[in-house]
Amino acid sequence: MENFEKLLYQASNRCSGIYDKDSFKDLLIVFGRLYPFTTENIAGYIDFFDLEGKSLLTTGSSADQALNAVLKGCKDITILDVNPYTKFYYYLKTAGILNFNLDEFKRFFRYKEFPTTFDDNRDVFSLDLFDMLKSDLRLLDYESYLFWDELFNNHDLERVRNEIFSNDEGDNREVDASNLYMCDENSYLKLKNVIKMIKPEFINDDFFHYMFNRKFDNIWFSNIAMYYPTSKMRELVDRYDDYLNNNGKLLISYLYKTKIDTEYDISWSEIYDLEKTFYLFKKYNPELINFTGIVGLRKKDDDIKDAVLVYKKSNASPIIYEK
Ligand SMILES: C[S@@+](CC[C@H](N)C(=O)[O-])C[C@H]1O[C@@H](n2cnc3c(N)ncnc32)[C@H](O)[C@@H]1O
């Protein structure tokens, strides 16, 4: 079976409660499900990066990293993700942005704690709204159209939401405030006007294995560092340093509820051991940038900070003169 047909077959089976060996294995790994929306306060850190007219390599995830970057003027975007459904979801969101107003967009895509806390959205992926976006989706990316058309028309829609997507979705305040394009109608309209021109490159692979033959101005590793030993992240940064342009910035890790003096708790991921992390990354002299955290948004408390650990490549490579 061709790769796309296999993906669709497995996804469709999953929505019917049938798991073959491969898709069952997929569900056991952490990243077998799509993130419906970002779990990071992207609006909190995005202005630290220079995206206007520059390039970005990012994880795909909810597509929100890419969509917010487009809003900030980034046109050259590469999305690399181990999750094979990433491209389909990017185009579904793009077709939604092109055809919906912001309220409709939320009604179609939001699920957890929507429209109000303690509710789940019974209208998620409603076929009435899907009908509004599907001709654009078909033109944007035919595989994405086939994928969602098959799932939405043949399965219970909440079941699709729960099988293909993770339950990790914030409340209204968290989701809206973390995404610049969802903060207000003007930003949403601005994205609507530019998104059609953007054609990201999609790579379904593992950051730890993939080899590039180009460079980027910005690289975002999201919070993948939470799932790997910090020494492995250091090796990853060593490798991606070669793919980073001079004056470019690399987001080594997103860190929840973290300030420079936050004391490490042994039950947390190793990357949160800041003393060790700064020691391992000393060659890169990274900066810890704070902003209102996800929990801070939820609790309306700006003192609860998240952080991004960022390496700025400022040294030009030494010029080697041949004799
Ligand atoms: C770390 S997860 C967390 C979600 C994130 N905090 C957000 O706001 O969207 C982000 C994405 O990284 C992807 N991912 C994790 N490890 C990866 C790897 N080694 N290579 C490529 N993608 C990876 C997952 O599939 C997921 O889509």
The ligand as a MOL file (V3000), in Angstrom:
LIG
                    3D

  0  0  0     0  0            999 V3000
M  V30 BEGIN CTAB
M  V30 COUNTS 27 29 0 0 0
M  V30 BEGIN ATOM
M  V30 1 C 7.2740 18.2670 21.7930 0
M  V30 2 S 5.6310 18.2890 21.1360 0 CHG=1
M  V30 3 C 4.8390 19.3870 22.2360 0
M  V30 4 C 3.7910 20.3520 21.7600 0
M  V30 5 C 4.2360 21.7830 21.8280 0
M  V30 6 N 4.5140 22.1940 23.1810 0
M  V30 7 C 3.2870 22.7520 21.1440 0
M  V30 8 O 3.0690 23.8230 21.6590 0
M  V30 9 O 2.7810 22.4440 20.0790 0 CHG=-1
M  V30 10 C 5.8100 19.1130 19.6630 0
M  V30 11 C 5.9380 18.2260 18.4470 0
M  V30 12 O 7.2240 17.6950 18.4010 0
M  V30 13 C 7.1860 16.5010 17.6570 0
M  V30 14 N 8.4190 15.7660 17.9780 0
M  V30 15 C 8.8220 15.2650 19.1630 0
M  V30 16 N 10.0500 14.6970 19.0760 0
M  V30 17 C 10.4410 14.8680 17.7910 0
M  V30 18 C 11.6110 14.5150 17.0590 0
M  V30 19 N 12.6160 13.8680 17.6440 0
M  V30 20 N 11.6700 14.8530 15.7560 0
M  V30 21 C 10.6560 15.5020 15.1460 0
M  V30 22 N 9.5180 15.8740 15.7870 0
M  V30 23 C 9.4140 15.5540 17.0850 0
M  V30 24 C 5.8960 15.8440 18.1030 0
M  V30 25 O 5.3880 14.9540 17.1380 0
M  V30 26 C 4.9790 17.0400 18.2940 0
M  V30 27 O 4.1850 17.2470 17.1570 0
M  V30 END ATOM
M  V30 BEGIN BOND
M  V30 1 1 1 2
M  V30 2 1 2 3
M  V30 3 1 2 10
M  V30 4 1 3 4
M  V30 5 1 4 5
M  V30 6 1 5 6
M  V30 7 1 5 7
M  V30 8 2 7 8
M  V30 9 1 7 9
M  V30 10 1 10 11
M  V30 11 1 11 12
M  V30 12 1 11 26
M  V30 13 1 12 13
M  V30 14 1 13 14
M  V30 15 1 13 24
M  V30 16 1 14 15
M  V30 17 1 14 23
M  V30 18 2 15 16
M  V30 19 1 16 17
M  V30 20 1 17 18
M  V30 21 2 17 23
M  V30 22 1 18 19
M  V30 23 2 18 20
M  V30 24 1 20 21
M  V30 25 2 21 22
M  V30 26 1 22 23
M  V30 27 1 24 25
M  V30 28 1 24 26
M  V30 29 1 26 27
M  V30 END BOND
M  V30 END CTAB
M  END
